[in-house]
Amino acid sequence: MRGRGGGCISGGVNTFDRHLLREWLQILGLVLAATCGLLLVQVLYDDFRQLSEFGARGMVLARYIAIRMPSFLAVVLPLSLLVSLLYALGKLHRANEFTAMRAAGVGFGRLMAPIWIAGLACCGLAWWLNTTVVPWSVEESRAMKEELEYGSQSARALPADRVGAVLSVAFDNPDARRVWFFNRYSKSAGRGYGASVSELDARRRERRRLIAAEAWFDAARGGWMFKDGRELTFAPESGELTGSVPFAEKFADHYREDPELMLLIDRRPTRLSLWELRALIAHLEVEQSPKLAGYAVHYHGRIADILGPLIVIAIAIPFA
C-alpha cells in the first residue's frame, strides 16, 4: 500500500518514518542543547570560584569546562529523550497523524518502529559514553583540577610534602597480608610521608613492620622504596618486639601495591570513573569490606543506565 505522495507505508523506511524522525530529532537536538546549557551553568557554579582561586584563566578555564561537560552526557541523554519524545509524539497526535496512519491500515507497532530502533542506537551510544567518554572526562577533569591546585599551592611556597597532600591514608591488602598507613601522601610528589607497613601472619598477627620518613612506588624497578626508617620484627604469639634495625634506604621488591588504588579508598562513588569503580570493587571483594555494597550498587547502576533510553521510550509513548 502506498500513501499520498508515493510514500510506502508497509516495510522499509517510508515517508512517515522520515517525518516522525525529523520531528523528533529536531526537538531532541534543541533539548540536548538547552540541557547542556543548564549543566554549563551548574559546572560554573560548582567549580568557577575554586578554579579562579587556583589561577585558572581564559583558555585554561575553557579547556576544563570542555573536558568536564562530557561526564554529564550519560545523565542528560535519557532526560532529553523523554522530553523530546513527549513533545514530538504529542504534536503528531494532536494533528491526528497517527489516526490517519491507523486508518490506512498501519499498525501502532509499525508506526513506533523508528523510535524503538533509534532507542537501540541510543543504548549503544549510552554504552560508549559510560565505558569510554565519561570515565575519560571524570579522570581528566579531576587531574586537571588537581594540577591547578598543586600549582597554586606551590606558588604559595608550601613545603613539597604538603602540595596535593591527602591526610591519613590507610590500606589493607589481605591477599599479601600487609596493612599500610601514611600520615600524608602527596599526589604531586608521588610520595607518602610517615609511612608504616605491617606484615601479618596467617592469623593476622603482626610479625614485621617497616616505618619510614618517606616511601614511594618505583615503577621502573617494580617495588616500593623506603627512606630514613627502621625495620621492626615481632614475635607473633606474644606481640613482643624482637628486633629493630635502622636503615637509610630500603627497597622492597615484593611490595606491589598501587598507590592510585590506595587513594581511591573512601572516595565517594559519584566521584569515581567506571574504570576506577571496577578496580576498587575488585579489591574490596578480596578484602570482604562492608563498603563493597555501596560501590557495587553504584557500579551496576551505571551499567544499567545503558538500558535507560528503552525505558524512557516505553514510558513516553503511552503518555504522548
Secondary structure, DSSP 8 states (H G I E B T S, - for coil): -B-GGG-B-SSSS-HHHHHHHHHHHHHHHHHHHHHHHHHHHHHHHHHHHHHHHTT--HHHHHHHHHHHGGGGHHHHHHHHHHHHHHHHHHHHHHTTHHHHHHHTT--HHHHHHHHHHHHHHHHHHHHHIIIIIHHHHHHHHHHHHHHHHHHHHHHTT--GGGTTEEEEEEEEETTTTEEEEEEEEETTTTEEEEEEEEEE-TTS-EEEEEEEEEEEEETTTTEEEEEEEEEEEE-TTT--EEEEEEEEEEEETT----HHHHHHTT--GGGS-HHHHHHHHHHHHHHT-TTHHHHHHHHHHHHHGGGHHHHHHHHHHHH-
